[in-house]
Amino acid sequence: MRDRPLVVVGVPGNRRLELFRAAAAASGRPEPAVLPWRDLASGPVEVPAGALVRVDSPGGDVATERLLRGWDRDPDPYRAEGTGDHHAGLRTALDRLAVAVAAAPGAHLLQDVDDLVVMCDKRRCHARLESAGVPVPPAVATPVRGYRDLRTAMEAHGWSRVFVKPAHGSSASGVIALATAPGGRIRAVTSARLTRDGRGGPALFNSLRLCTYTREEDVAAVVDALAPDGLHVERWLPKAGFAGKTIDLRVVVTAGRGHHVVVRSSSSPMTNLHLGNARGDLEALMDDVGPERWDAAMAVAEAAAGRFATLHAGVDLMASPGWRSFAVCEVNAFGDLIPGVLHEGRDTYAEQLHALDTGRYPVPSAQVGSAS
């Protein structure tokens, strides 16, 4: 296995690639080749015969984003809109990758490209998990095309609190934690800052500081601006608390095992660490929860990741107060960036290589010779 070339689809210079390269070097492998997302988004590509091909995130590069979206102009990297175009470009690029791998004798993808596409669509991911019996928050099944549809759906389900998520978003981009109350009261907490574009229309910019809106017209403007890209709406379930904060878990499942875990701790409805939240004390939490409930939580995360043919996945898992039940919020195709979290001395990238070396994640042998 170690003698097979490694190819990583990624953004040159990105931190993710540097960490994976470091893990490869530490394992005694040659440096992985990088297939830039820019190339994949531009047209046909080639991969070496016998290569093991790993797909990493396309994020963090404006030129790549422009190519994926098919826009003539450079997209503003802070805008929350445009995720639908991005997803369409992602599908096309991954189809090209599948063709290239199929054409290279003995090459093998470490993630099924169709499953990557599903993981990057919250509606389809949620539906797959639910159909397999993996616990997820209840969700609106009918299309939500704007604010009026949203309120109608909430009333039909009897829900006063929901999370509204762009179907193809990531890193909490455009996510809204919406709560309503009698008397017309409304409160929306979101990472999207509402401004106006050059024509006076609404424009949404991602912010590292959460924004709170309490006027219905502002909430409607945010929802309606996001709706053309597709929305996923799910019931806002109460989360477990620890050390005075609300928490959930990012569990990186590699080859079926959830060994790398981050406790995401927050005083707000959103726990994403880049929004100013902190990592909680994992060992203290495990001691508090106890091994039986902790193992039950990991089993749910592993079951969620197991619905996808992929070497690794980042599962966002929430526990109810008292850890009596669990629900999977998302399965992230590129959710393995959690620096400093180790299992038996291995970070998430070294764990992936270890799974290949030990056969925990079996791949076909490279048969690159000509037929006799």
C-alpha positions as CSV (number, residue, x, y, z in Angstrom):
1,M,0.0,0.0,0.0
2,R,2.8,2.4,0.8
3,D,4.3,2.1,-2.6
4,R,1.2,3.4,-4.4
5,P,1.2,7.2,-5.2
6,L,-1.1,9.4,-3.3
7,V,-3.0,12.2,-5.0
8,V,-4.9,14.8,-3.1
9,V,-7.5,17.0,-4.8
10,G,-7.2,20.3,-2.9
11,V,-6.2,23.9,-2.9
12,P,-2.4,24.4,-3.1
13,G,-1.0,26.1,0.0
14,N,-4.1,25.3,2.1
15,R,-3.5,24.3,5.7
16,R,-5.3,21.0,5.1
17,L,-2.8,19.9,2.5
18,E,0.1,20.9,4.6
19,L,-1.1,18.8,7.5
20,F,-1.8,15.8,5.2
21,R,1.7,16.1,3.7
22,A,3.2,16.2,7.2
23,A,1.3,13.0,8.1
24,A,2.5,11.3,4.8
25,A,6.1,12.3,5.5
26,A,5.9,11.0,9.1
27,S,4.6,7.6,7.8
28,G,7.6,7.3,5.4
29,R,5.6,8.0,2.2
30,P,6.7,10.1,-0.8
31,E,5.1,13.5,-0.8
32,P,1.5,13.3,-2.1
33,A,0.8,14.9,-5.5
34,V,-1.7,17.7,-5.5
35,L,-4.4,17.9,-8.1
36,P,-5.7,21.5,-7.8
37,W,-9.4,22.1,-7.6
38,R,-8.8,24.9,-10.1
39,D,-7.7,22.3,-12.7
40,L,-10.6,20.0,-11.9
41,A,-13.1,22.8,-12.1
42,S,-11.7,24.0,-15.5
43,G,-11.8,20.8,-17.5
44,P,-10.6,17.2,-17.9
45,V,-7.7,16.0,-15.7
46,E,-5.5,13.0,-15.5
47,V,-4.3,10.9,-12.5
48,P,-1.4,8.5,-12.3
49,A,-1.9,4.8,-12.7
50,G,-2.3,3.0,-9.4
51,A,-2.9,6.2,-7.5
52,L,-5.0,6.4,-4.3
53,V,-7.0,9.6,-4.8
54,R,-8.2,11.6,-1.8
55,V,-10.6,14.6,-2.1
56,D,-10.1,17.5,0.2
57,S,-12.1,20.7,0.6
58,P,-12.3,23.2,-2.3
59,G,-12.7,26.1,0.2
60,G,-10.4,29.1,0.8
61,D,-9.6,30.1,-2.8
62,V,-11.6,32.7,-4.7
63,A,-10.4,31.6,-8.2
64,T,-11.6,28.0,-7.4
65,E,-14.9,29.4,-6.1
66,R,-15.4,31.4,-9.3
67,L,-14.8,28.4,-11.5
68,L,-17.1,26.1,-9.5
69,R,-19.9,28.7,-9.5
70,G,-19.4,29.3,-13.3
71,W,-19.3,33.1,-12.7
72,D,-17.5,35.5,-15.0
73,R,-16.8,37.7,-12.0
74,D,-14.9,36.9,-8.9
75,P,-17.3,36.0,-6.1
76,D,-17.0,37.9,-2.9
77,P,-15.7,35.2,-0.5
78,Y,-17.7,36.7,2.3
79,R,-21.1,36.5,0.6
80,A,-23.5,33.9,1.9
81,E,-25.5,33.6,-1.4
82,G,-24.4,31.4,-4.3
83,T,-24.1,28.0,-2.6
84,G,-26.5,26.4,-5.1
85,D,-24.2,27.4,-8.0
86,H,-21.2,26.1,-6.0
87,H,-22.8,22.8,-5.5
88,A,-23.7,22.4,-9.2
89,G,-20.0,23.1,-10.0
90,L,-18.9,20.6,-7.4
91,R,-21.0,17.9,-8.9
92,T,-19.5,18.6,-12.4
93,A,-16.0,18.6,-11.1
94,L,-16.4,15.4,-9.2
95,D,-17.9,13.7,-12.2
96,R,-14.7,14.7,-14.1
97,L,-12.6,13.2,-11.3
98,A,-14.5,9.9,-11.5
99,V,-13.8,9.8,-15.2
100,A,-10.1,10.4,-14.7
101,V,-9.8,7.8,-12.0
102,A,-11.7,5.2,-14.2
103,A,-9.3,5.9,-17.0
104,A,-6.1,5.4,-14.9
105,P,-5.3,1.7,-14.5
106,G,-5.3,0.6,-10.9
107,A,-6.3,4.1,-9.5
108,H,-8.8,4.2,-6.7
109,L,-10.9,6.9,-5.1
110,L,-10.9,6.9,-1.3
111,Q,-14.3,8.6,-1.2
112,D,-17.2,7.8,-3.5
113,V,-17.9,11.0,-5.5
114,D,-21.7,10.5,-5.5
115,D,-21.6,10.2,-1.7
116,L,-19.5,13.4,-1.5
117,V,-22.2,15.2,-3.4
118,V,-24.9,13.8,-1.1
119,M,-23.0,14.9,2.0
120,C,-22.7,18.4,0.6
121,D,-26.5,18.6,0.3
122,K,-28.1,18.8,3.7
123,R,-31.5,17.7,2.5
124,R,-30.3,14.5,0.7
125,C,-27.9,13.7,3.6
126,H,-30.7,14.1,6.1
127,A,-33.0,11.9,4.1
128,R,-30.4,9.2,3.7
129,L,-29.7,9.1,7.4
130,E,-33.4,9.1,8.3
131,S,-34.2,6.3,5.9
132,A,-31.4,4.2,7.5
133,G,-32.8,4.7,11.0
134,V,-30.0,7.1,12.1
135,P,-31.5,9.6,14.5
136,V,-31.8,13.2,13.0
137,P,-33.8,16.2,14.0
138,P,-37.3,16.3,12.4
139,A,-37.2,18.3,9.2
140,V,-39.6,20.0,6.8
141,A,-40.1,17.6,3.8
142,T,-41.7,20.1,1.5
143,P,-39.8,22.7,-0.4
144,V,-39.3,26.0,1.4
145,R,-39.0,28.7,-1.2
146,G,-39.0,31.7,1.1
147,Y,-40.1,33.2,4.4
148,R,-43.8,32.7,3.8
149,D,-43.3,29.0,3.1
150,L,-41.1,28.8,6.2
151,R,-43.8,30.2,8.5
152,T,-46.5,28.1,6.9
153,A,-44.4,25.0,7.5
154,M,-43.6,25.9,11.1
155,E,-47.3,26.4,11.8
156,A,-48.2,23.1,10.1
157,H,-45.7,21.2,12.3
158,G,-46.5,23.2,15.4
159,W,-42.8,24.3,15.8
160,S,-41.9,27.6,17.3
161,R,-38.1,27.1,17.0
162,V,-36.2,25.9,13.9
163,F,-32.8,26.0,12.3
164,V,-32.9,27.3,8.7
165,K,-29.8,26.1,6.8
166,P,-28.7,26.7,3.2
167,A,-28.9,23.3,1.7
168,H,-25.4,23.4,0.3
169,G,-23.7,25.7,2.8
170,S,-20.8,25.0,5.1
171,S,-19.1,26.4,8.2
172,A,-22.5,27.8,9.4
173,S,-22.7,30.1,6.4
174,G,-26.2,31.6,6.3
175,V,-27.5,29.4,9.1
176,I,-30.4,30.9,11.1
177,A,-31.6,29.9,14.5
178,L,-35.1,31.1,14.5
179,A,-37.5,31.4,17.4
180,T,-41.0,32.7,17.4
181,A,-43.4,33.6,20.3
182,P,-47.0,34.7,20.8
183,G,-47.7,38.3,19.9
184,G,-45.7,38.3,16.8
185,R,-42.3,38.2,18.6
186,I,-39.5,36.8,16.6
187,R,-35.7,36.4,17.1
188,A,-33.2,35.1,14.5
189,V,-29.6,34.5,15.3
190,T,-27.4,34.1,12.3
191,S,-23.9,34.3,10.8
192,A,-25.3,36.3,7.9
193,R,-25.1,40.1,8.1
194,L,-27.9,41.8,6.2
195,T,-26.8,44.8,4.1
196,R,-27.8,46.2,0.7
197,D,-26.2,45.7,-2.7
198,G,-25.5,48.4,-5.2
199,R,-29.0,48.2,-6.5
200,G,-30.6,48.6,-3.1
201,G,-31.5,44.9,-2.8
202,P,-30.7,42.7,0.2
203,A,-27.2,41.3,0.4
204,L,-25.9,38.8,2.9
205,F,-22.3,38.7,4.2
206,N,-20.9,36.0,6.5
207,S,-19.7,37.4,9.8
208,L,-17.6,36.0,12.5
209,R,-19.9,37.8,15.0
210,L,-23.4,36.5,15.2
211,C,-26.1,38.9,14.2
212,T,-29.5,39.0,15.9
213,Y,-32.7,40.2,14.2
214,T,-35.9,40.9,15.9
215,R,-37.9,42.6,13.2
216,E,-39.9,40.3,11.0
217,E,-39.1,42.2,7.8
218,D,-35.4,41.7,8.4
219,V,-35.8,38.0,9.1
220,A,-37.9,37.7,6.0
221,A,-35.2,39.5,3.9
222,V,-32.5,37.1,5.1
223,V,-34.6,34.0,4.5
224,D,-35.7,35.2,1.1
225,A,-32.2,36.1,0.0
226,L,-31.0,32.5,0.9
227,A,-34.0,30.6,-0.5
228,P,-33.0,30.6,-4.2
229,D,-30.0,28.4,-3.3
230,G,-32.3,25.9,-1.5
231,L,-33.1,25.6,2.2
232,H,-33.1,22.8,4.7
233,V,-35.3,23.4,7.8
234,E,-35.2,21.3,10.9
235,R,-36.7,21.5,14.3
236,W,-34.5,23.2,16.9
237,L,-33.9,20.5,19.5
238,P,-32.6,21.2,23.0
239,K,-28.9,20.3,23.4
240,A,-27.0,18.9,26.4
241,G,-25.1,21.4,28.6
242,F,-21.7,21.1,30.2
243,A,-19.7,23.5,32.4
244,G,-22.4,26.2,31.9
245,K,-22.4,26.1,28.1
246,T,-24.4,24.3,25.4
247,I,-22.4,21.7,23.6
248,D,-22.3,19.3,20.7
249,L,-19.6,17.1,19.3
250,R,-17.6,17.0,16.1
251,V,-16.7,13.3,15.7
252,V,-14.3,12.4,12.9
253,V,-15.0,8.8,11.9
254,T,-12.2,7.1,10.0
255,A,-12.7,3.7,8.5
256,G,-15.8,3.2,10.7
257,R,-14.3,4.3,14.0
258,G,-14.9,7.6,15.8
259,H,-11.6,8.3,17.6
260,H,-11.1,12.0,17.1
261,V,-13.6,14.2,18.9
262,V,-14.0,17.9,19.6
263,V,-16.4,19.3,22.2
264,R,-17.9,22.5,20.8
265,S,-19.0,24.7,23.6
266,S,-21.1,27.8,23.2
267,S,-23.4,30.3,24.9
268,S,-25.2,30.9,21.6
269,P,-27.3,28.6,19.4
270,M,-24.3,27.9,17.1
271,T,-21.3,26.0,18.3
272,N,-19.0,26.4,15.3
273,L,-15.5,27.2,16.6
274,H,-14.7,29.9,14.1
275,L,-17.6,31.9,15.5
276,G,-15.7,32.6,18.7
277,N,-16.7,29.5,20.5
278,A,-14.3,27.3,22.5
279,R,-13.3,23.7,22.7
280,G,-14.7,22.0,25.8
281,D,-12.8,19.7,28.1
282,L,-13.2,16.3,26.4
283,E,-11.9,14.1,29.2
284,A,-14.0,15.9,31.8
285,L,-17.1,15.5,29.6
286,M,-16.4,11.8,29.1
287,D,-16.0,11.3,32.9
288,D,-19.2,13.2,33.5
289,V,-21.2,11.3,30.9
290,G,-19.9,7.8,31.7
291,P,-18.6,5.1,29.3
292,E,-22.0,3.6,28.5
293,R,-23.6,6.8,27.2
294,W,-20.4,7.9,25.6
295,D,-20.2,4.6,23.7
296,A,-23.8,5.0,22.6
297,A,-23.0,8.5,21.3
298,M,-20.0,7.2,19.3
299,A,-22.1,4.4,17.9
300,V,-24.6,6.9,16.5
301,A,-21.8,8.9,14.9
302,E,-20.3,5.8,13.4
303,A,-23.6,4.6,12.1
304,A,-24.1,8.0,10.4
305,A,-20.7,7.9,8.7
306,G,-21.3,4.3,7.7
307,R,-24.1,5.3,5.4
308,F,-21.4,6.7,3.0
309,A,-18.6,5.1,1.1
310,T,-15.8,7.3,2.4
311,L,-12.5,6.9,4.2
312,H,-13.5,9.6,6.7
313,A,-16.3,11.9,7.6
314,G,-16.9,14.6,10.2
315,V,-20.2,13.9,12.1
316,D,-21.8,16.7,14.0
317,L,-23.6,15.0,16.9
318,M,-25.9,16.5,19.5
319,A,-27.1,14.9,22.7
320,S,-30.3,15.7,24.5
321,P,-30.1,17.0,28.1
322,G,-29.2,14.1,30.3
323,W,-27.7,12.3,27.3
324,R,-30.8,10.2,26.9
325,S,-30.9,10.5,23.1
326,F,-28.8,11.7,20.2
327,A,-29.3,13.2,16.8
328,V,-27.0,13.8,13.9
329,C,-27.0,17.4,12.6
330,E,-24.7,16.9,9.6
331,V,-22.2,14.6,8.1
332,N,-19.3,16.7,6.7
333,A,-17.4,15.4,3.7
334,F,-14.4,17.6,4.7
335,G,-14.8,17.7,8.4
336,D,-11.4,16.2,9.4
337,L,-9.6,19.5,10.2
338,I,-9.3,19.4,14.0
339,P,-5.7,20.1,14.7
340,G,-4.2,18.9,17.9
341,V,-6.7,16.1,18.5
342,L,-4.8,12.8,18.7
343,H,-5.6,9.1,18.9
344,E,-2.7,6.9,19.9
345,G,-0.5,9.8,18.8
346,R,-2.1,10.2,15.4
347,D,-4.0,13.2,14.1
348,T,-6.9,12.8,11.8
349,Y,-4.7,12.7,8.7
350,A,-2.2,10.2,10.1
351,E,-5.3,8.1,11.2
352,Q,-6.5,7.9,7.6
353,L,-3.1,6.7,6.4
354,H,-2.9,4.2,9.3
355,A,-6.3,2.8,8.3
356,L,-5.0,2.2,4.8
357,D,-1.8,0.6,6.0
358,T,-3.6,-1.8,8.4
359,G,-6.3,-2.7,6.0
360,R,-9.1,-1.2,8.2
361,Y,-10.1,0.6,5.1
362,P,-9.5,-1.9,2.3
363,V,-8.9,-0.8,-1.2
364,P,-8.5,-2.9,-4.4
365,S,-5.0,-3.9,-5.3
366,A,-3.4,-1.8,-8.1
367,Q,-3.4,-3.9,-11.3
368,V,-1.6,-1.6,-13.7
369,G,0.0,-4.1,-16.0
370,S,-1.3,-5.0,-19.5
371,A,-3.4,-8.1,-19.9
372,S,-1.6,-11.1,-21.3
